[in-house]
Amino acid sequence: MVSRPPEDSEFVERARRGDEDAYEELVRAHQGIAFRTAYVISGNASDAEEAAQEAFVKAYRALGRFRTGSPFRPWLLRIVANEARNRRRSAGRRAALSLRAAAEESSGGAAPSPEGVALAGEDRQQLLEAVNGLREEERLVIACRFFLELSEEETAAALDVRLGTVKSRTSRALEHLREAYG
């Protein structure tokens, strides 16, 4: 008999019952995507780190309100995104978004994503300038979908918008990138 690794739902249920080790496993499993999501929104590594940490604390406190059977990752990323947006607003910054951290190779020696390979090439700077030239809501949806590799559903949850909004913003943003980037 082959044992399978526990799923998020199992860790969530154990954490709800007070098992801190189970929540620690959830943090380990999602800390990379939480940081990258916060970075995409805040544009600042230290703010992103603080936002992700605070989001994990808030998520832990809100586990009692987490809907059993729902996927944990989109729920967590919505908390991360809200925290990152709050930090960005409170700091009053509207600087251009740098996607460098989101495009980096994931840990564990995994092969880089196709987007990471493309960005590593000579056109990286031009592409980043084109992405940074997009309106904020388009830039965020492109970053979530293609740099963070979130699904449309996860992007909608992280940005707290409807699925149709993600689809239309993605389409519009890609059209703007085609025009700007050639």
C-alpha positions as CSV (number, residue, x, y, z in Angstrom):
1,M,0.0,0.0,0.0
2,V,1.3,3.4,-1.0
3,S,0.7,6.2,1.4
4,R,-0.3,9.6,0.0
5,P,0.8,12.9,1.4
6,P,-1.9,14.7,3.4
7,E,-3.9,17.3,1.6
8,D,-4.5,20.9,2.6
9,S,-7.9,20.0,3.9
10,E,-6.5,17.5,6.3
11,F,-4.0,20.0,7.6
12,V,-6.7,22.7,7.9
13,E,-8.9,20.4,10.0
14,R,-6.0,19.4,12.2
15,A,-5.0,23.1,12.6
16,R,-8.6,24.0,13.5
17,R,-8.3,21.5,16.4
18,G,-5.2,23.3,17.7
19,D,-2.5,21.3,15.9
20,E,0.2,24.0,15.4
21,D,2.4,21.5,13.4
22,A,-0.4,21.1,10.9
23,Y,-0.6,24.8,10.4
24,E,3.1,25.0,10.1
25,E,2.9,22.5,7.2
26,L,0.3,24.8,5.5
27,V,2.6,27.7,5.9
28,R,5.6,25.8,4.5
29,A,3.5,24.6,1.5
30,H,2.2,28.1,0.6
31,Q,4.8,30.6,1.8
32,G,6.4,30.9,-1.6
33,I,3.2,31.7,-3.5
34,A,2.0,33.9,-0.7
35,F,5.2,36.0,-0.9
36,R,5.1,36.2,-4.7
37,T,1.5,37.2,-4.6
38,A,2.2,39.9,-2.0
39,Y,5.2,41.1,-4.0
40,V,3.3,41.4,-7.2
41,I,0.8,43.6,-5.5
42,S,3.1,45.6,-3.2
43,G,6.1,45.9,-5.5
44,N,8.4,45.8,-2.5
45,A,10.1,42.8,-1.0
46,S,10.1,43.8,2.6
47,D,6.4,44.9,2.4
48,A,5.6,41.6,0.7
49,E,7.3,39.6,3.4
50,E,5.5,41.5,6.1
51,A,2.1,41.2,4.3
52,A,2.6,37.4,3.8
53,Q,3.5,36.9,7.4
54,E,0.6,39.0,8.6
55,A,-1.7,37.1,6.2
56,F,-0.7,33.8,7.7
57,V,-1.4,35.1,11.2
58,K,-4.8,36.4,10.1
59,A,-5.6,33.2,8.3
60,Y,-4.8,31.2,11.4
61,R,-7.1,33.3,13.5
62,A,-9.8,32.9,10.8
63,L,-9.6,29.2,10.4
64,G,-12.9,28.8,12.3
65,R,-14.6,30.8,9.4
66,F,-12.9,28.8,6.7
67,R,-15.6,26.8,4.8
68,T,-14.9,23.1,5.0
69,G,-14.4,21.5,1.6
70,S,-13.3,24.7,0.0
71,P,-9.7,25.0,-1.4
72,F,-7.3,26.5,1.0
73,R,-4.9,28.2,-1.4
74,P,-7.4,30.7,-3.0
75,W,-8.8,31.6,0.4
76,L,-5.3,32.2,1.7
77,L,-4.2,34.2,-1.3
78,R,-7.2,36.5,-1.0
79,I,-6.1,37.3,2.6
80,V,-2.5,37.8,1.3
81,A,-3.7,40.1,-1.5
82,N,-5.9,42.2,0.8
83,E,-3.0,42.6,3.3
84,A,-0.6,43.6,0.5
85,R,-3.1,46.1,-0.9
86,N,-3.7,47.5,2.6
87,R,0.1,47.9,3.1
88,R,0.5,49.5,-0.3
89,R,-2.3,52.0,0.3
90,S,-1.1,52.9,3.8
91,A,2.4,53.6,2.5
92,G,0.9,55.7,-0.3
93,R,3.2,54.2,-2.9
94,R,2.1,53.9,-6.5
95,A,5.5,52.9,-7.9
96,A,5.8,50.8,-11.1
97,L,5.5,47.1,-10.4
98,S,8.6,44.9,-10.8
99,L,7.9,41.3,-11.5
100,R,11.4,40.0,-11.0
101,A,10.6,37.9,-7.9
102,A,7.5,36.4,-9.4
103,A,9.5,35.2,-12.5
104,E,12.3,33.6,-10.6
105,E,12.8,29.9,-10.6
106,S,10.9,28.1,-7.8
107,S,12.9,26.5,-5.0
108,G,13.7,22.8,-5.1
109,G,15.6,22.8,-8.3
110,A,12.5,22.5,-10.4
111,A,12.7,23.4,-14.1
112,P,11.8,27.0,-14.7
113,S,8.4,27.8,-16.2
114,P,8.1,28.8,-19.9
115,E,7.4,32.3,-18.7
116,G,10.6,32.3,-16.6
117,V,12.6,31.1,-19.6
118,A,11.2,33.8,-21.8
119,L,11.9,36.5,-19.2
120,A,15.5,35.2,-18.8
121,G,16.2,36.0,-22.5
122,E,17.3,39.2,-24.0
123,D,13.7,40.5,-24.4
124,R,13.1,40.5,-20.6
125,Q,13.6,44.2,-20.0
126,Q,11.3,45.2,-22.9
127,L,8.6,42.7,-21.8
128,L,8.8,44.0,-18.2
129,E,8.5,47.6,-19.4
130,A,5.5,46.7,-21.5
131,V,3.9,44.9,-18.5
132,N,4.7,47.8,-16.2
133,G,3.0,50.1,-18.7
134,L,-0.3,48.4,-18.3
135,R,-3.0,49.8,-16.0
136,E,-2.7,48.4,-12.5
137,E,-5.7,46.0,-12.7
138,E,-4.4,44.6,-16.0
139,R,-0.8,44.3,-14.6
140,L,-2.0,42.4,-11.5
141,V,-4.1,39.9,-13.5
142,I,-1.2,39.3,-15.9
143,A,1.2,38.8,-13.0
144,C,-1.1,36.4,-11.2
145,R,-2.0,34.4,-14.3
146,F,1.4,34.2,-16.1
147,F,4.1,35.0,-13.6
148,L,2.6,33.3,-10.5
149,E,0.9,30.7,-12.6
150,L,-2.4,30.9,-10.7
151,S,-5.5,29.6,-12.3
152,E,-8.3,32.0,-13.3
153,E,-10.2,30.9,-10.2
154,E,-7.2,31.5,-7.9
155,T,-6.6,34.8,-9.6
156,A,-10.2,35.9,-9.0
157,A,-9.9,34.9,-5.4
158,A,-6.6,36.6,-4.8
159,L,-7.7,39.8,-6.5
160,D,-11.2,39.6,-5.0
161,V,-12.9,40.0,-8.4
162,R,-15.3,37.8,-10.4
163,L,-14.1,35.1,-12.7
164,G,-15.5,37.0,-15.7
165,T,-13.5,40.1,-14.7
166,V,-10.3,38.0,-14.6
167,K,-11.1,36.7,-18.1
168,S,-11.9,40.1,-19.6
169,R,-8.9,41.9,-17.9
170,T,-6.6,39.1,-19.1
171,S,-7.9,39.4,-22.7
172,R,-7.6,43.2,-22.6
173,A,-4.1,43.1,-21.0
174,L,-2.8,40.6,-23.6
175,E,-4.1,42.8,-26.4
176,H,-2.4,45.8,-24.9
177,L,0.8,43.8,-24.5
178,R,0.6,42.7,-28.2
179,E,0.3,46.3,-29.2
180,A,3.1,47.6,-26.9
181,Y,5.5,44.6,-27.3
182,G,4.9,43.7,-30.9
